[in-house]
């Protein structure tokens, strides 16, 4: 779900289309991914990097220090990389969350 402030109906529609496309892709790729269950308040530092993460359920916050800079919602698919040289950046689960992690190598094959 996108923030409701200043979000046009067209943007909402495009976002829903992206989520549907992601769901279709994950259904095809799920067998090559590694499912993980995250406890509330845990972060993704235990997952190998670089890799790709699909958020099946729950919500994740990208934190830069104490500032939330991005929220991930169920259906989001994103790159997990620690090579950005931003030591303070971390991704944490707001609630118990389920993710599927994919290695770059597995997605290339």
C-alpha positions as CSV (number, residue, x, y, z in Angstrom):
1,X,0.0,0.0,0.0
2,X,1.3,3.4,-0.9
3,X,1.1,6.4,1.4
4,X,-2.3,8.0,1.0
5,X,-1.1,11.6,1.0
6,X,-0.8,13.0,-2.5
7,X,-1.1,9.6,-4.2
8,X,-3.1,9.7,-7.4
9,X,-5.4,7.0,-8.5
10,X,-3.2,6.3,-11.5
11,X,-0.2,5.8,-9.2
12,X,-2.2,3.4,-7.0
13,X,-3.3,1.5,-10.1
14,X,0.3,1.2,-11.3
15,X,1.5,0.0,-7.9
16,X,-1.2,-2.7,-7.8
17,X,-0.1,-3.8,-11.3
18,X,3.5,-4.1,-10.0
19,X,2.4,-6.2,-7.1
20,X,0.4,-8.5,-9.3
21,X,3.4,-8.9,-11.7
22,X,5.7,-9.6,-8.7
23,X,3.3,-12.2,-7.3
24,X,3.2,-14.0,-10.7
25,X,7.0,-13.9,-10.9
26,X,7.4,-15.3,-7.3
27,X,5.0,-18.1,-8.0
28,X,7.4,-19.2,-10.8
29,X,10.6,-18.7,-8.8
30,X,9.5,-19.7,-5.3
31,X,11.1,-23.2,-5.5
32,X,14.6,-21.7,-5.9
33,X,14.3,-19.2,-3.0
34,X,14.9,-19.7,0.7
35,X,12.0,-18.9,3.0
36,X,12.8,-17.1,6.2
37,X,10.6,-16.1,9.2
38,X,11.7,-12.9,10.9
39,X,10.7,-12.1,14.5
40,X,9.3,-8.6,15.2
41,X,12.1,-6.2,15.6
42,X,14.7,-8.4,13.9
43,X,16.7,-7.2,10.9
44,X,17.9,-8.8,7.6
45,X,21.5,-8.9,8.6
46,X,21.3,-12.6,8.9
47,X,20.6,-13.0,5.2
48,X,23.4,-13.3,2.8
49,X,24.2,-10.2,0.7
50,X,23.9,-9.5,-2.1
51,X,20.6,-11.2,-2.8
52,X,17.0,-10.4,-3.6
53,X,14.2,-10.4,-1.0
54,X,10.5,-10.9,-1.6
55,X,8.3,-9.9,1.3
56,X,5.5,-12.4,1.6
57,X,3.9,-11.0,4.8
58,X,4.7,-8.4,7.4
59,X,6.3,-5.0,7.0
60,X,9.9,-3.9,6.8
61,X,11.5,-0.5,7.6
62,X,14.7,0.8,6.0
63,X,16.4,2.8,8.7
64,X,19.2,5.2,8.4
65,X,20.2,5.8,12.0
66,X,16.9,6.5,13.7
67,X,15.2,7.8,10.6
68,X,12.8,5.6,8.6
69,X,13.6,6.2,4.9
70,X,11.5,3.5,3.3
71,X,8.8,1.0,4.1
72,X,8.4,-2.4,2.4
73,X,5.0,-3.9,2.2
74,X,3.8,-7.5,1.4
75,X,4.5,-8.1,-2.3
76,X,7.6,-5.9,-2.5
77,X,10.7,-7.4,-4.1
78,X,14.0,-5.7,-3.6
79,X,17.8,-6.0,-3.7
80,X,19.5,-6.6,-0.4
81,X,23.1,-5.3,-0.7
82,X,25.5,-4.2,2.0
83,X,27.9,-2.7,-0.5
84,X,26.4,0.8,-0.4
85,X,29.0,1.8,2.3
86,X,26.2,3.2,4.5
87,X,27.0,1.6,7.8
88,X,24.0,3.0,9.6
89,X,21.4,1.7,7.2
90,X,19.5,-1.4,8.3
91,X,16.3,-3.1,7.4
92,X,14.1,-4.3,10.3
93,X,10.8,-6.1,10.6
94,X,8.0,-4.2,12.2
95,X,6.0,-7.4,13.0
96,X,6.8,-11.0,12.5
97,X,7.4,-11.2,8.8
98,X,8.0,-13.9,6.1
99,X,10.5,-13.3,3.3
100,X,11.9,-15.4,0.5
101,X,15.6,-14.8,-0.2
102,X,17.1,-15.4,-3.6
103,X,20.7,-15.5,-4.5
104,X,21.8,-13.6,-7.6
105,X,23.2,-16.9,-9.0
106,X,19.9,-18.7,-8.6
107,X,18.0,-15.9,-10.5
108,X,20.5,-16.0,-13.3
109,X,20.0,-19.7,-14.0
